[in-house]
Amino acid sequence: MTAAQLKAELLRIVQQRGKEYGVVVRRISNQQLSYSPLRSRVIMSSAGDAPGTLRVRPLVEAYKVFPDGHEEPLRNLEVTSLTMADFRNILAFSEPTPVYTAPVQILNRTPVASISFIQPGGPMEVSANVPSMLFEDVTLAKPTGDVPIPPFSTHPFFNK
């Protein structure tokens, strides 16, 4: 489907289920922009909660999409309880997207303890071409605990 067709299908499902709005996620946090070279560059990883559960990085850009088509931004959301089985319930895919290349660090996990070691050989790059997906159902939640407030600074030009 094209992006417009995918959005129309989402709105059709929202109306069919009698919901106020659907949610579109356009961007997941990108650790590639982090300053720390030791941080993982993983968007999805396995979680210790249950077998097959995936931990998804926090959502950076998400929107409520209302039946009339207008969108409102959502902040501080996380995907919870996403499993490999949820990928069987994808209703539609978008057309192919540009290839995304990012550095990653491979972590070796010990089978006995939940300790990870960085794979020798330094960072590598991985390329992926992942289309947009319309899931049957995904659980979103506000993160628990304190949410850090991004630093704010004024533009040096206007401080004169």
C-alpha positions as CSV (number, residue, x, y, z in Angstrom):
1,M,0.0,0.0,0.0
2,T,1.0,3.6,-0.4
3,A,1.3,5.8,2.7
4,A,-2.1,7.4,2.0
5,Q,-3.7,4.0,1.6
6,L,-2.2,2.7,4.8
7,K,-3.5,5.8,6.7
8,A,-7.0,5.3,5.1
9,E,-6.9,1.6,6.3
10,L,-6.0,2.7,9.8
11,L,-8.9,5.2,9.8
12,R,-11.3,2.5,8.5
13,I,-10.3,0.2,11.4
14,V,-10.6,3.1,13.9
15,Q,-14.1,3.8,12.7
16,Q,-15.1,0.1,12.6
17,R,-14.0,-0.4,16.2
18,G,-15.7,2.7,17.4
19,K,-12.4,4.3,18.7
20,E,-11.7,8.0,19.0
21,Y,-8.4,7.8,17.2
22,G,-5.6,5.6,15.9
23,V,-1.9,6.0,16.5
24,V,0.8,6.5,13.9
25,V,4.4,6.0,14.9
26,R,6.8,7.7,12.5
27,R,10.1,7.5,14.3
28,I,11.6,5.4,17.1
29,S,14.5,6.7,19.2
30,N,17.8,6.6,17.4
31,Q,20.8,5.8,19.6
32,Q,23.1,6.5,16.6
33,L,22.7,10.2,17.7
34,S,24.0,9.4,21.2
35,Y,27.4,10.8,22.2
36,S,28.4,7.6,24.1
37,P,30.4,5.1,22.0
38,L,29.5,2.3,24.4
39,R,25.7,2.6,24.0
40,S,23.9,-0.1,22.0
41,R,22.6,0.9,18.6
42,V,19.6,-1.4,18.8
43,I,16.1,-0.3,18.1
44,M,14.5,-3.7,19.1
45,S,16.0,-6.3,21.5
46,S,14.8,-9.2,23.5
47,A,13.4,-8.5,26.9
48,G,13.5,-10.6,30.0
49,D,9.8,-10.2,30.7
50,A,8.5,-13.2,28.8
51,P,9.8,-15.6,26.1
52,G,9.6,-13.9,22.7
53,T,8.9,-10.4,24.1
54,L,10.7,-7.6,22.3
55,R,11.8,-4.3,23.9
56,V,11.4,-1.4,21.6
57,R,13.2,1.9,22.1
58,P,11.0,4.8,23.2
59,L,8.9,6.5,20.5
60,V,10.2,9.8,19.3
61,E,7.5,10.8,16.9
62,A,4.0,9.5,17.3
63,Y,0.6,11.0,16.5
64,K,-3.1,10.5,17.3
65,V,-4.9,10.3,13.9
66,F,-8.6,11.2,14.1
67,P,-11.3,10.0,11.7
68,D,-11.4,13.5,10.0
69,G,-7.7,13.0,9.2
70,H,-6.1,15.6,11.5
71,E,-3.2,14.6,13.7
72,E,-2.1,15.5,17.2
73,P,1.4,14.8,18.5
74,L,1.8,12.2,21.4
75,R,4.8,12.4,23.7
76,N,6.6,10.0,26.0
77,L,5.2,6.7,24.7
78,E,6.7,3.2,24.8
79,V,5.6,0.0,23.1
80,T,4.9,-2.6,25.7
81,S,4.3,-6.4,25.4
82,L,5.3,-6.7,21.7
83,T,6.1,-10.3,20.9
84,M,7.3,-12.1,17.8
85,A,3.8,-13.5,17.5
86,D,2.4,-10.0,17.0
87,F,4.2,-9.9,13.6
88,R,1.6,-12.6,12.4
89,N,-1.1,-10.0,13.0
90,I,0.1,-7.4,10.6
91,L,-2.8,-6.1,8.5
92,A,-0.9,-4.2,5.8
93,F,2.5,-3.1,4.6
94,S,3.7,0.1,2.9
95,E,5.7,0.3,-0.3
96,P,9.5,-0.1,0.1
97,T,11.3,2.6,2.0
98,P,14.8,4.0,1.7
99,V,17.5,1.8,3.2
100,Y,18.5,2.7,6.7
101,T,22.1,2.1,7.7
102,A,23.3,2.5,11.3
103,P,26.3,1.3,13.4
104,V,25.5,-1.4,15.9
105,Q,27.4,-3.2,18.6
106,I,26.9,-6.9,18.9
107,L,26.5,-8.0,22.5
108,N,27.3,-11.6,23.6
109,R,25.0,-12.7,26.5
110,T,26.2,-15.3,28.9
111,P,23.7,-18.2,29.3
112,V,23.9,-18.3,33.1
113,A,23.7,-14.6,34.0
114,S,22.1,-11.7,32.3
115,I,25.5,-10.1,31.6
116,S,26.4,-8.8,28.1
117,F,29.9,-8.4,26.7
118,I,30.7,-6.3,23.6
119,Q,31.7,-8.5,20.7
120,P,35.4,-8.0,19.8
121,G,36.2,-6.3,16.6
122,G,34.5,-2.9,17.2
123,P,31.3,-1.5,15.9
124,M,29.8,-2.8,12.6
125,E,27.2,-1.3,10.3
126,V,23.9,-2.9,9.5
127,S,21.5,-1.9,6.7
128,A,17.8,-2.5,6.7
129,N,14.8,-1.7,4.5
130,V,11.7,-2.0,6.7
131,P,8.3,-1.0,5.3
132,S,5.7,0.7,7.4
133,M,3.4,-1.8,9.1
134,L,-0.2,-1.7,10.2
135,F,-0.5,-3.9,13.3
136,E,-3.8,-5.5,14.4
137,D,-3.1,-4.3,18.0
138,V,-0.1,-2.9,19.9
139,T,-0.1,-1.7,23.5
140,L,1.4,1.7,24.2
141,A,2.1,3.1,27.6
142,K,3.6,6.1,29.3
143,P,7.1,5.3,30.7
144,T,7.3,4.7,34.4
145,G,9.5,6.9,36.6
146,D,10.9,10.3,35.9
147,V,11.0,11.4,32.3
148,P,14.1,13.5,31.6
149,I,13.5,17.0,30.4
150,P,15.7,17.8,27.4
151,P,18.2,20.7,27.9
152,F,17.2,24.1,26.7
153,S,19.6,26.8,25.6
154,T,19.1,29.9,23.7
155,H,20.6,30.7,20.3
156,P,23.9,32.6,20.8
157,F,22.9,35.2,18.1
158,F,20.0,36.3,20.2
159,N,22.0,36.6,23.5
160,K,23.8,39.7,22.2
